[in-house]
Amino acid sequence: MNSRERLLHCLYGEPVDRVPVSTYELVGYNREAWENKEPSYHRLMEAIRAQTDCLYMDGPDWLLPQQPWQETKTWREGCSTFQRSCLHTADGPLEQLSRQDDKVHTTWTIKHFLTELTDIDRYLSLPYEPPRISFTRFDATARELGGHGLMMISVSDPICEAAHLFSMADFLVLARTETCKIRYFLDALFDRQQANLRQMLSHDVKDVVFRICGPEYATPPYLPPNLFRLLVTRYLIPICRQIRQAGAIPRIHCHGKIGQVLDQFAETEALALDPLEPPPDGDIELAAIKRRYGDRFCLQGNIELRELENGTPGRIDQLVRQAMAAAKGQGRFILMPTAAPINIPLSPRTEANYLQMIESGLRYGSYV
């Protein structure tokens, strides 16, 4: 089997020759990815291209309408790049401040656009026009990827977009104390997201994986299962259904403690779950998920990034062997990390542990 065939068979519950091994956000075939331009990642990315099954996380190009009410300023201070974005509403500005540090590929939000309940109406008062999308580059990438893997698009559910506009603390307080207003906000965002999703699904997206992000903002202990149903599941159900109807593959992405909401995921038409963090980061063992829903979902993940960054090759080999014992049976399991490194340079320890994960995955994952 080539990687594309292996991944598709695994996702749809059909026989495969071995457990697919994916390195998730480390995409060996993306020439524009910073990891493929950074010398300290060179050996690892070579191994990823040669030995793993690629889930190429990308998306269409978004052609945004003019937004004269938005102003952005970027500047440098020391080893950091700062960006201030201002949304000019009729009732005053909404501002966000972010920082990105050199050699660390992530962005820290220092100040969020929304801080109070009244900011929701101010945000929604801004003129909104759906962006147009182009699949020209995406389709060319898919053709170039060929049998090396599958294309994967990330989409947000409403809570992902809403929670990102607030600080986590402010959002969680409002979700508990002002649930009706938060639901009103999520409904408005859902309508906008639906317009974007319909555009994407009108294109030929057969066998494209859609990674749906956001549920982790509401898993226990952040919010109780009854609020998870109101603020997450009620949107996941139609999103997953639409993706399936278009011939694509819905995959629910949810870090953290999913044990109490796993049954709600099963109410959707999702075909896959990730990243299935083991305790103590999660609250349910991989073997238990496999027993309950191994015939319902393709399970993906389970190897914690912190283990890859801080463990030893012997420890990684043990974790891979345990994951295979828990989820390999009857197929529908993809071994992969729960996240990816964001630092430069890549440490020799992390490199060695990634290489061990790949080697162990190939060794323990065979079905023949």
RODO-2510 file (C-alpha; in nm, 4 decimals, decimal comma):
residues 368
     n   res          X          Y          Z
     1     m     0,0000     0,0000     0,0000
     2     n     0,1110     0,3575    -0,0523
     3     s     0,0450     0,6116     0,2207
     4     r    -0,2709     0,7508     0,0645
     5     e    -0,4257     0,4057     0,0348
     6     r    -0,3154     0,3109     0,3870
     7     l    -0,4652     0,6232     0,5433
     8     l    -0,7934     0,5959     0,3541
     9     h    -0,8379     0,2282     0,4396
    10     c    -0,7626     0,3044     0,8029
    11     l    -1,0052     0,5967     0,8200
    12     y    -1,2874     0,3993     0,6616
    13     g    -1,2266     0,0846     0,8669
    14     e    -1,0892    -0,1302     0,5862
    15     p    -0,7897    -0,3715     0,6120
    16     v    -0,4417    -0,2180     0,6021
    17     d    -0,0901    -0,3639     0,5928
    18     r     0,0252    -0,1688     0,8992
    19     v    -0,0762     0,1078     1,1353
    20     p    -0,0186     0,4435     0,9630
    21     v     0,2443     0,6601     1,1312
    22     s     0,1944     1,0367     1,1003
    23     t     0,3965     1,3250     1,2409
    24     y     0,0938     1,5546     1,2220
    25     e     0,2040     1,9181     1,1892
    26     l     0,5528     1,8229     1,0753
    27     v     0,4672     1,7938     0,7045
    28     g     0,7590     1,6635     0,5069
    29     y     0,6152     1,7558     0,1677
    30     n     0,5389     2,1215     0,2432
    31     r     0,8371     2,3040     0,0945
    32     e     0,7166     2,6332     0,2451
    33     a     0,6988     2,5028     0,6027
    34     w     0,9631     2,6553     0,8276
    35     e     1,0661     2,3070     0,9475
    36     n     1,1756     2,2200     0,5940
    37     k     1,3933     2,5308     0,5779
    38     e     1,5515     2,4985     0,9229
    39     p     1,8834     2,3047     0,9197
    40     s     1,8378     2,1540     1,2663
    41     y     1,5193     1,9796     1,1450
    42     h     1,6762     1,8464     0,8235
    43     r     1,7482     1,4875     0,9293
    44     l     1,4113     1,4448     1,0963
    45     m     1,2191     1,5843     0,7988
    46     e     1,4111     1,3516     0,5654
    47     a     1,3028     1,0555     0,7791
    48     i     0,9449     1,1819     0,7866
    49     r     0,9327     1,1962     0,4069
    50     a     1,0885     0,8538     0,3687
    51     q     0,9049     0,6571     0,6373
    52     t     0,5743     0,8117     0,7471
    53     d     0,2226     0,8647     0,6140
    54     c     0,1538     1,2299     0,5443
    55     l    -0,1558     1,4163     0,6594
    56     y    -0,0793     1,7418     0,4792
    57     m    -0,2402     2,0215     0,6803
    58     d    -0,3197     2,3049     0,4418
    59     g    -0,6233     2,4888     0,3150
    60     p    -0,7621     2,6964     0,0316
    61     d    -0,6523     3,0550    -0,0155
    62     w    -0,8909     3,3074     0,1411
    63     l    -0,9546     3,6196    -0,0644
    64     l    -1,0598     3,8678     0,2011
    65     p    -1,2776     4,1694     0,1209
    66     q    -1,1516     4,5129     0,2093
    67     q    -1,1898     4,5895     0,5802
    68     p    -1,1363     4,9648     0,6239
    69     w    -1,2536     4,9411     0,9835
    70     q    -0,9493     4,7283     1,0772
    71     e    -0,6058     4,8751     1,1456
    72     t    -0,2885     4,6777     1,2175
    73     k     0,0528     4,7940     1,3386
    74     t     0,3603     4,5709     1,3715
    75     w     0,6916     4,6534     1,5427
    76     r     0,9999     4,4949     1,6941
    77     e     1,1204     4,5063     2,0538
    78     g     1,4322     4,3111     2,1383
    79     c     1,3902     3,9522     2,0192
    80     s     1,0137     3,9798     1,9743
    81     t     0,7689     4,0980     1,7104
    82     f     0,4553     4,2705     1,8388
    83     q     0,1321     4,3314     1,6522
    84     r    -0,1572     4,5530     1,7576
    85     s    -0,4859     4,5108     1,5696
    86     c    -0,7693     4,7577     1,6158
    87     l    -1,1307     4,7098     1,5082
    88     h    -1,3042     5,0469     1,4822
    89     t    -1,6695     5,0036     1,5801
    90     a    -1,9348     5,2747     1,6137
    91     d    -1,9128     5,2332     1,9933
    92     g    -1,5356     5,2547     2,0151
    93     p    -1,2323     5,0429     1,9287
    94     l    -1,1671     4,6795     2,0103
    95     e    -0,7959     4,6011     2,0371
    96     q    -0,5790     4,2919     2,0354
    97     l    -0,2070     4,2790     2,1143
    98     s     0,0077     3,9779     2,0263
    99     r     0,3747     3,8814     2,0503
   100     q     0,5925     3,6322     1,8631
   101     d     0,9396     3,5562     1,9921
   102     d     1,2321     3,4765     1,7658
   103     k     1,3020     3,1048     1,7241
   104     v     0,9647     3,0077     1,8762
   105     h     0,6941     2,9420     1,6184
   106     t     0,3864     3,0419     1,8124
   107     t     0,2002     3,3652     1,8849
   108     w     0,1073     3,4807     2,2340
   109     t    -0,2036     3,6966     2,2704
   110     i    -0,1320     3,9555     2,5384
   111     k    -0,4593     4,1469     2,5074
   112     h    -0,7779     4,0069     2,3533
   113     f    -1,0332     4,1872     2,1372
   114     l    -1,3223     4,1146     2,3728
   115     t    -1,3251     4,1529     2,7513
   116     e    -1,6867     4,2236     2,8478
   117     l    -2,0307     4,0937     2,7534
   118     t    -2,1179     4,4168     2,5723
   119     d    -1,8171     4,3677     2,3438
   120     i    -2,0040     4,0865     2,1689
   121     d    -2,2577     4,3247     2,0141
   122     r    -1,9821     4,5705     1,9250
   123     y    -1,7926     4,2937     1,7451
   124     l    -2,1006     4,1703     1,5598
   125     s    -2,1872     4,5273     1,4539
   126     l    -1,8850     4,5357     1,2221
   127     p    -1,9709     4,4915     0,8531
   128     y    -1,9276     4,1298     0,7489
   129     e    -1,8809     3,9966     0,3992
   130     p    -1,7833     3,6314     0,3463
   131     p    -1,4416     3,5902     0,1874
   132     r    -1,4082     3,4159    -0,1462
   133     i    -1,1873     3,1122    -0,1616
   134     s    -0,9544     2,9671    -0,4224
   135     f    -0,8546     2,6008    -0,4384
   136     t    -0,6049     2,6491    -0,7224
   137     r    -0,2919     2,6157    -0,5066
   138     f    -0,4501     2,3518    -0,2798
   139     d    -0,5382     2,1298    -0,5769
   140     a    -0,1879     2,1631    -0,7188
   141     t    -0,0447     2,0620    -0,3808
   142     a    -0,2763     1,7605    -0,3655
   143     r    -0,1630     1,6472    -0,7092
   144     e     0,2001     1,6847    -0,6083
   145     l     0,1429     1,4932    -0,2843
   146     g    -0,0073     1,2041    -0,4812
   147     g     0,0239     0,8701    -0,3057
   148     h     0,2331     1,0083    -0,0195
   149     g    -0,0714     1,0960     0,1895
   150     l    -0,3959     1,2874     0,2283
   151     m    -0,4757     1,6573     0,2332
   152     m    -0,6226     1,7979     0,5543
   153     i    -0,8064     2,1282     0,6082
   154     s    -0,8559     2,2807     0,9540
   155     v    -1,1886     2,4481     1,0254
   156     s    -1,3140     2,6103     1,3450
   157     d    -1,6382     2,5427     1,5230
   158     p    -1,8123     2,8462     1,6782
   159     i    -1,6629     2,8056     2,0256
   160     c    -1,3125     2,8043     1,8792
   161     e    -1,3655     3,1446     1,7213
   162     a    -1,5514     3,2930     2,0175
   163     a    -1,3145     3,1719     2,2878
   164     h    -1,0136     3,2968     2,0920
   165     l    -1,1558     3,6502     2,0962
   166     f    -1,1659     3,6490     2,4789
   167     s    -0,9110     3,5474     2,7348
   168     m    -0,9772     3,1905     2,8447
   169     a    -1,0766     3,3026     3,1943
   170     d    -1,3211     3,5684     3,0720
   171     f    -1,4806     3,3318     2,8226
   172     l    -1,5326     3,0512     3,0734
   173     v    -1,6906     3,2854     3,3291
   174     l    -1,9302     3,4241     3,0680
   175     a    -2,0120     3,0760     2,9350
   176     r    -2,1291     2,9774     3,2838
   177     t    -2,2942     3,3020     3,3937
   178     e    -2,4248     3,4419     3,0629
   179     t    -2,4936     3,1231     2,8705
   180     c    -2,7813     3,2650     2,6644
   181     k    -2,5701     3,5545     2,5392
   182     i    -2,2797     3,3233     2,4564
   183     r    -2,5173     3,0946     2,2660
   184     y    -2,6437     3,3991     2,0740
   185     f    -2,2812     3,4835     1,9879
   186     l    -2,2044     3,1273     1,8803
   187     d    -2,5162     3,1154     1,6627
   188     a    -2,4064     3,4326     1,4838
   189     l    -2,0558     3,2975     1,4285
   190     f    -2,1971     2,9636     1,3147
   191     d    -2,3989     3,1364     1,0408
   192     r    -2,0814     3,3029     0,9131
   193     q    -1,8830     2,9810     0,9314
   194     q    -2,1553     2,7981     0,7427
   195     a    -2,1156     3,0333     0,4483
   196     n    -1,7424     2,9564     0,4399
   197     l    -1,7939     2,5820     0,4851
   198     r    -2,0488     2,5690     0,2033
   199     q    -1,7969     2,7358    -0,0276
   200     m    -1,5332     2,4779     0,0589
   201     l    -1,7676     2,1821     0,0298
   202     s    -1,8950     2,2966    -0,3100
   203     h    -1,5457     2,2172    -0,4381
   204     d    -1,4314     1,8584    -0,4994
   205     v    -1,3110     1,7626    -0,1501
   206     k    -1,3646     1,3876    -0,1722
   207     d    -1,1407     1,2088     0,0800
   208     v    -1,0014     1,5359     0,2158
   209     v    -0,9759     1,5274     0,5955
   210     f    -1,1456     1,8193     0,7750
   211     r    -0,9942     1,8760     1,1197
   212     i    -1,2630     2,0475     1,3323
   213     c    -1,1014     2,2577     1,6070
   214     g    -1,2575     2,4109     1,9171
   215     p    -1,4252     2,1511     2,1420
   216     e    -1,1313     2,1538     2,3866
   217     y    -1,2352     2,4989     2,5085
   218     a    -1,5392     2,3425     2,6750
   219     t    -1,4328     1,9994     2,8003
   220     p    -1,4432     1,9296     3,1745
   221     p    -1,3171     2,0723     3,4021
   222     y    -1,3560     2,3957     3,2037
   223     l    -1,7290     2,3464     3,1467
   224     p    -1,9677     2,0658     3,2483
   225     p    -2,1044     1,8140     2,9931
   226     n    -2,4474     1,9814     2,9780
   227     l    -2,2877     2,3087     2,8625
   228     f    -2,0612     2,1156     2,6254
   229     r    -2,3776     1,9903     2,4564
   230     l    -2,5190     2,3430     2,4266
   231     l    -2,2017     2,5151     2,3134
   232     v    -2,0232     2,2448     2,1121
   233     t    -2,2157     1,9304     2,0197
   234     r    -2,5168     2,1071     1,8725
   235     y    -2,2831     2,2637     1,6137
   236     l    -2,0587     1,9602     1,5575
   237     i    -2,3539     1,7493     1,4444
   238     p    -2,4462     1,9576     1,1364
   239     i    -2,0809     2,0396     1,0579
   240     c    -1,9825     1,6713     1,0498
   241     r    -2,2943     1,5786     0,8533
   242     q    -2,2217     1,8367     0,5833
   243     i    -1,8603     1,7247     0,5527
   244     r    -1,9642     1,3603     0,5170
   245     q    -2,2274     1,4485     0,2566
   246     a    -1,9558     1,6156     0,0486
   247     g    -1,7511     1,2939     0,0496
   248     a    -1,4904     1,4342     0,2881
   249     i    -1,3732     1,3019     0,6256
   250     p    -1,4693     1,4900     0,9464
   251     r    -1,2145     1,4559     1,2269
   252     i    -1,2813     1,6071     1,5705
   253     h    -0,9703     1,7633     1,7222
   254     c    -0,9948     1,7952     2,1003
   255     h    -0,7122     1,8061     2,3511
   256     g    -0,7623     1,7434     2,7202
   257     k    -1,0134     1,5440     2,9183
   258     i    -1,2686     1,3966     2,6782
   259     g    -1,3938     1,1081     2,8909
   260     q    -1,7213     1,2743     2,9904
   261     v    -1,8035     1,4010     2,6389
   262     l    -1,6934     1,1032     2,4321
   263     d    -2,0532     0,9840     2,4026
   264     q    -2,1481     1,3226     2,2579
   265     f    -1,8781     1,2890     1,9916
   266     a    -2,0416     0,9586     1,8989
   267     e    -2,3660     1,1446     1,8212
   268     t    -2,1917     1,3213     1,5335
   269     e    -2,0968     1,1755     1,1969
   270     a    -1,7256     1,2264     1,2625
   271     l    -1,5008     0,9501     1,1317
   272     a    -1,1932     1,0261     1,3414
   273     l    -1,0832     1,1652     1,6781
   274     d    -0,7501     1,3168     1,7809
   275     p    -0,5172     1,3594     1,9681
   276     l    -0,6395     1,1258     2,2488
   277     e    -0,4035     1,2417     2,5219
   278     p    -0,3355     0,9792     2,7896
   279     p    -0,3751     1,0598     3,1600
   280     p    -0,2841     1,2838     3,3336
   281     d    -0,3271     1,5275     3,0414
   282     g    -0,6360     1,3354     2,9350
   283     d    -0,8736     1,1440     3,1595
   284     i    -0,9346     0,8201     2,9693
   285     e    -0,6963     0,5483     2,8557
   286     l    -0,6630     0,4711     2,4864
   287     a    -0,7702     0,1100     2,5464
   288     a    -1,0976     0,2294     2,7000
   289     i    -1,1722     0,4535     2,4018
   290     k    -1,0944     0,1633     2,1707
   291     r    -1,3319    -0,0700     2,3579
   292     r    -1,6154     0,1794     2,3520
   293     y    -1,5788     0,3339     2,0072
   294     g    -1,3059     0,1547     1,8140
   295     d    -1,5592     0,0483     1,5513
   296     r    -1,7052     0,3993     1,5329
   297     f    -1,3980     0,6204     1,4979
   298     c    -1,0492     0,6052     1,3559
   299     l    -0,8402     0,6902     1,6632
   300     q    -0,5372     0,9140     1,6075
   301     g    -0,2554     1,0299     1,8327
   302     n    -0,1731     0,9319     2,1926
   303     i     0,2041     1,0070     2,1931
   304     e     0,2452     1,3245     2,3975
   305     l     0,4754     1,5949     2,2618
   306     r     0,6159     1,6494     2,6117
   307     e     0,7337     1,2873     2,6091
   308     l     0,9023     1,3408     2,2728
   309     e     1,0718     1,6562     2,4004
   310     n     1,1743     1,5289     2,7441
   311     g     1,1789     1,1479     2,7361
   312     t     1,4298     0,8921     2,6149
   313     p     1,4189     0,6592     2,3138
   314     g     1,3541     0,3698     2,5503
   315     r     1,0561     0,5511     2,6982
   316     i     0,9199     0,6353     2,3531
   317     d     0,9543     0,2747     2,2419
   318     q     0,7543     0,1685     2,5489
   319     l     0,4799     0,4245     2,4821
   320     v     0,4466     0,3220     2,1177
   321     r     0,4301    -0,0455     2,2136
   322     q     0,1587     0,0315     2,4706
   323     a    -0,0413     0,2394     2,2212
   324     m    -0,0271    -0,0403     1,9656
   325     a    -0,1421    -0,2950     2,2227
   326     a    -0,4310    -0,0686     2,3185
   327     a    -0,5587     0,0389     1,9757
   328     k    -0,3994    -0,1579     1,6916
   329     g    -0,6488    -0,4451     1,7009
   330     q    -0,9195    -0,4418     1,4310
   331     g    -0,7504    -0,1451     1,2624
   332     r    -0,8690     0,2179     1,2678
   333     f    -0,5697     0,3539     1,4568
   334     i    -0,3108     0,6084     1,3373
   335     l    -0,0052     0,6592     1,5557
   336     m     0,0950     1,0235     1,5853
   337     p     0,2090     1,2882     1,8349
   338     t    -0,0411     1,5118     2,0092
   339     a     0,1363     1,8258     1,8804
   340     a     0,4649     1,9338     1,7172
   341     p     0,7764     2,1187     1,8349
   342     i     0,7788     2,4944     1,7823
   343     n     1,1362     2,5813     1,8807
   344     i     1,4561     2,6495     1,6877
   345     p     1,6941     2,4750     1,6946
   346     l     1,5436     2,1285     1,7274
   347     s     1,7062     1,9617     2,0259
   348     p     1,8998     1,6370     1,9673
   349     r     1,6805     1,4712     2,2316
   350     t     1,3594     1,5597     2,0486
   351     e     1,5073     1,4461     1,7179
   352     a     1,6159     1,1115     1,8643
   353     n     1,2755     1,0544     2,0214
   354     y     1,0874     1,1356     1,7007
   355     l     1,3085     0,8967     1,5068
   356     q     1,2432     0,6315     1,7710
   357     m     0,8669     0,6886     1,7504
   358     i     0,8789     0,6345     1,3747
   359     e     1,0989     0,3249     1,4010
   360     s     0,8876     0,1720     1,6793
   361     g     0,5646     0,2549     1,4977
   362     l     0,6805     0,0705     1,1888
   363     r     0,8076    -0,2229     1,3958
   364     y     0,5023    -0,2762     1,6174
   365     g     0,2395    -0,1638     1,3686
   366     s     0,2538    -0,4401     1,1096
   367     y    -0,0586    -0,6483     1,0412
   368     v     0,1236    -0,9040     0,8249
***
